[in-house]
Amino acid sequence: MASGRAHLGVTALQAPLGDLKTTLLTQVGQVAVVPKNHALALKTSLTLADLSNEKLILPSAGQLHRTMVEQALTMAKVPWTLAAEADGWQLMLAFTALKLGITIVNACCHVPPTLRAIPIEGLPVIDYYIIERDQRWGNPSVGHLKNILIKHRHHWKES
């Protein structure tokens, strides 16, 4: 954004950026994704303790999502095993579909019908922001796109 190659973007942020205009788009919780025949699939919500001794599919070490999950499980004293590392929601979900383990992804991810997403209590909500350059660089299409994003900000909850 700051380089001038884009006028508008959407990203997860822990706090608004000081040098770019930000607008909160949506807040997304975390879900555990399991095969429909997994023992946890019958639950309507999970605690971190429910993940005890599970094999997890997580992003590579050092990735923000991996760090967040590891810290939460460690603080809750929940033992777990790394089943596989996968970068990208779709690959993580594909490994879960292959029954290599369960994964934790943002609730806005499209989960295949062979899997079940279950909300997890005890993990942070992720704030997604629209970020934009100063309006003086303006292009009418940028404002139009921003309005469409805001209008459909909760569409992922309905899908």
PyMOL commands that set and color helices and strands:
alter all, ss='L'
color gray80, all
select helices_A, chain A and resi 39-42+48-51+64-75+89-97+135-137+140-151+155-158
alter helices_A, ss='H'
color red, helices_A
select strands_A, chain A and resi 8-13+21-28+30-35+55-58+81-85+102-106+115-119+126-132
alter strands_A, ss='S'
color yellow, strands_A
deselect
rebuild
show_as cartoon
